[in-house]
Amino acid sequence: MFINLMAAAGEAGPQTEFGFMEAMEQGGPIAWSILAVLVIMSVGSFYILITKLLEQNKVLGQYKKVRTQFWRANSLEEGATKLDKNSAWRQMVDDGVAAQASHGKMTDSLEAHDWMHGSLSRSQDAIMSRLNGGLAFLATVGATAPFVGLLGTVIGIYRALINIGLAGSASIDKVAGPVGEALIMTAIGLLVAVPAVFAYNWLMSRNKRIAELLTGFSTDLLAYINSNGNVRPMTAASAQQAAKTAKK
């Protein structure tokens, strides 16, 4: 009999559904707007991560041709033909060739060296600026997404307090929806921010490695041009040849 009475009381009580969609529906346009902003942030972050990762892999993959083919050429012009068009390394070589053409116009040797160095530095800066493009968005998402989620949290708590005041009691059916909405917004904000921060740090570390390779390549180009091709880095093939010569 007691069990029957409890079942009857449960059937007579308010039947409230709880879940993500229910919480968002209770939040109204504000909750949906905040969710839309977070979704845009997340999609933009993953888009930048994928595109920049592919771009970095392309630059690093093209560096193999620099090590194995470019320095075997008899001149910069010949070496440039062995590199992929529109690649970062081809741009450096083309800018070096253009600077070399203007090199003879300098009457002072120091000015000529500074001109060559500045031209290659500008080329490297332009490449790195292109590689770093979009990373500011990742940093912005990582810094602001938790606060956007926190805005939804504050609104959800505010609505819960209003429901408590109107009902005169803190019953679970009055506050569960707004509080659930608040917790969901906090979680989504963190889920958007954490991958963006990891992606930013990872891509920046890879860009740092590419910058180191470009700096080394720029130095080698400058030495090659100023020595009229007599100074060039030792590639793997030349190292093997030198080792064979030393054994003889």
Disulfide bonds with the S-S distance in Angstrom:
none
